[in-house]
């Protein structure tokens, strides 16, 4: 998988001893899509160490926002192990007060649809939806914005 900064991730877990290049690449996977939408591009094999970096970046990107939305790209991710699922659920729960809606897209990967629904339903209730395409996920976020 190619990170937004050009780094190519291998299909392995990263961390906790990141190189500077890996750390920069991981940080580049969390970025502002626009003024109130944060893009979360998941790596092929998630780790709790890597997710610490992701959620710190989300805090950095949203520190001045009272409300925001998250667009989650799982098109190149694999279903996460148990420790990662638990960590994701906990961290998304912590974001819930200001995170108004999350649009997730997985491509056509049925198992990722199930994993995403399982993790986010406990953390966000009905403030998320899972889609095949980025366009569908963005449309769901736009609809959620109108209803807030």
C-alpha positions in Angstrom: 0.0 0.0 0.0 1.3 3.4 -0.8 1.0 6.1 1.9 -0.2 9.6 1.0 3.5 10.7 1.3 4.7 8.1 -1.1 6.1 5.5 1.3 5.1 1.9 0.4 3.9 -0.1 3.4 4.7 -3.8 3.5 2.0 -6.3 4.5 3.2 -6.5 8.1 2.5 -4.8 11.4 4.5 -1.7 12.2 5.8 -0.7 15.6 6.7 0.0 18.2 10.2 0.8 16.9 9.4 2.9 13.9 12.0 4.4 11.7 11.6 8.1 11.0 10.4 7.3 7.5 7.8 4.9 8.8 6.6 7.4 11.4 6.2 10.1 8.8 4.4 7.7 6.5 2.0 6.6 9.3 1.3 10.3 10.1 0.6 11.0 6.5 -2.3 8.4 6.6 -4.3 10.8 8.8 -5.0 14.1 7.1 -7.7 16.8 6.6 -9.8 15.9 3.5 -11.4 19.3 3.9 -12.2 21.8 6.8 -14.1 19.3 8.9 -13.5 15.8 7.4 -10.5 13.8 8.5 -9.3 11.0 6.3 -8.1 7.9 8.0 -6.3 5.6 5.5 -5.6 2.3 7.2 -2.5 0.3 6.6 -2.6 -3.3 5.4 -1.9 -4.9 8.9 -2.9 -2.8 11.8 -1.0 -2.7 15.2 -1.8 -0.9 18.4 1.5 0.9 18.1 0.6 2.3 14.7 -2.8 3.2 15.9 -1.4 5.3 18.7 0.2 7.5 16.0 -3.1 7.6 14.1 -5.2 8.8 17.0 -2.6 11.3 18.1 -2.8 12.7 14.5 -6.5 12.9 14.7 -6.3 14.9 17.9 -3.8 17.2 16.2 -6.0 17.7 13.1 -9.2 18.3 15.2 -7.9 20.3 18.1 -9.7 23.4 16.9 -12.9 21.7 15.8 -16.0 21.4 17.9 -17.4 18.9 15.5 -15.9 16.8 12.7 -16.4 13.8 10.5 -14.1 10.9 9.7 -13.7 9.2 6.3 -12.2 5.8 6.8 -10.4 4.0 4.0 -10.2 0.3 4.6 -9.7 -0.8 1.0 -6.2 -2.2 1.6 -6.5 -3.3 5.2 -7.0 -6.8 6.5 -9.4 -7.7 9.4 -7.7 -6.6 12.6 -6.6 -9.0 15.4 -8.4 -8.9 18.8 -6.1 -6.4 20.5 -6.4 -4.0 17.6 -10.3 -4.3 17.6 -10.4 -3.5 21.3 -8.1 -0.5 20.9 -10.0 0.9 17.9 -13.3 0.6 19.8 -11.9 2.4 22.8 -10.3 5.2 20.8 -13.4 5.8 18.6 -15.5 5.9 21.8 -13.2 8.6 23.1 -13.7 10.6 19.9 -17.5 10.1 19.9 -18.5 13.4 21.6 -17.0 15.6 18.8 -17.0 13.0 16.0 -20.4 13.5 14.5 -20.3 10.8 11.8 -17.9 8.4 10.2 -18.2 7.1 6.6 -16.2 3.9 6.0 -15.4 2.4 2.7 -13.9 -1.0 2.1 -14.1 -1.7 -1.6 -15.7 -5.1 -2.1 -14.1 -6.8 1.0 -17.1 -8.4 2.8 -15.0 -9.4 5.9 -13.9 -5.8 6.4 -17.5 -4.6 6.2 -18.3 -7.0 9.1 -15.2 -6.0 11.1 -15.9 -2.3 10.7 -19.5 -2.6 11.7 -18.6 -4.7 14.8 -16.0 -2.2 16.0 -17.8 1.0 15.3 -21.3 0.0 16.4 -20.1 -0.3 20.0 -18.1 2.9 19.8 -20.3 5.2 17.7 -23.8 3.7 17.8 -25.6 4.8 14.7 -23.1 7.6 13.8 -21.4 5.6 11.0 -22.0 3.7 7.9 -20.0 1.2 5.8 -19.8 1.5 2.0 -18.0 0.0 -1.0 -16.8 3.2 -2.4 -15.3 6.5 -1.2 -18.0 8.4 -3.1 -20.7 6.6 -1.2 -19.0 7.2 2.2 -18.6 10.9 1.4 -22.3 11.1 0.4 -23.3 9.5 3.7 -21.1 12.1 5.6 -22.7 15.0 3.6 -26.2 13.6 4.5 -25.2 13.4 8.2 -24.0 17.0 8.1 -27.4 18.1 6.9 -29.1 16.3 9.8 -26.9 17.9 12.5 
